[in-house]
């Protein structure tokens, strides 16, 4: 799973993310299937760039589709994000999608 989260909601460690179902070709030719998880509102071009960096190689074939927007409050998930060197910053209240 690609995780690059840099936002939270009202300081309560609720992380809002967009999730993309992603297939990519690794440099060794293997087909990878994973969820790319990025800050909500990240452009499709930026998601593609992040996936490319994650997969590696010169020009990996990448197919991705936005599948969900999620709010995550799990303390374990927040702790893992922080241990990975990621951080959170304040985010204005968000209205439910739909």
SVG drawing of the C-alpha trace seen along z (x, -y; Angstrom):
<svg xmlns="http://www.w3.org/2000/svg" viewBox="-25 -25 39 36">
<polyline fill="none" stroke="black" stroke-width="0.4" points="0.0,0.0 1.3,-3.4 0.6,-5.8 1.3,-9.5 -1.0,-11.2 -0.5,-14.8 -3.8,-15.9 -6.1,-15.5 -9.5,-16.8 -9.8,-19.2 -6.8,-17.7 -8.6,-14.4 -6.4,-12.3 -9.1,-11.5 -7.2,-11.2 -9.2,-11.9 -7.8,-10.0 -8.7,-9.1 -8.2,-5.5 -7.2,-4.3 -7.4,-0.6 -4.1,-0.4 -2.4,2.1 1.2,1.4 4.0,3.3 7.1,3.6 10.6,3.2 11.0,7.1 7.8,7.4 5.6,8.6 2.1,7.1 1.4,5.4 -2.1,4.8 -2.5,2.5 -4.5,-0.4 -2.8,-3.8 -3.8,-6.0 -3.2,-9.7 -4.5,-12.9 -8.0,-13.7 -8.1,-16.0 -4.7,-15.0 -4.8,-15.3 -4.8,-12.2 -1.5,-13.4 0.1,-13.6 -1.3,-10.2 0.2,-8.8 3.6,-10.4 3.5,-9.0 2.6,-5.5 5.4,-5.7 7.9,-6.6 6.6,-3.8 6.8,-1.1 10.1,-2.3 11.4,-1.7 11.7,-4.0 8.1,-4.0 5.9,-1.5 2.5,-0.7 0.0,-2.0 -3.8,-1.7 -5.7,-3.2 -9.3,-4.0 -10.6,-6.1 -12.6,-3.8 -13.3,-5.6 -12.8,-8.5 -12.2,-7.3 -11.9,-8.8 -9.5,-6.8 -9.3,-7.3 -7.5,-4.1 -4.7,-4.9 -2.6,-2.1 -2.9,-3.6 -2.0,-7.1 1.0,-5.7 2.2,-3.7 2.0,-6.9 3.9,-8.9 6.6,-6.1 7.0,-6.3 8.0,-9.9 4.7,-11.3 2.9,-14.1 -0.5,-15.6 -1.6,-19.3 -5.0,-20.9 -7.7,-20.6 -10.9,-22.6 -14.1,-20.6 -15.1,-18.5 -18.7,-17.8 -19.7,-14.3 -19.1,-13.4 -22.2,-12.6"/>
</svg>
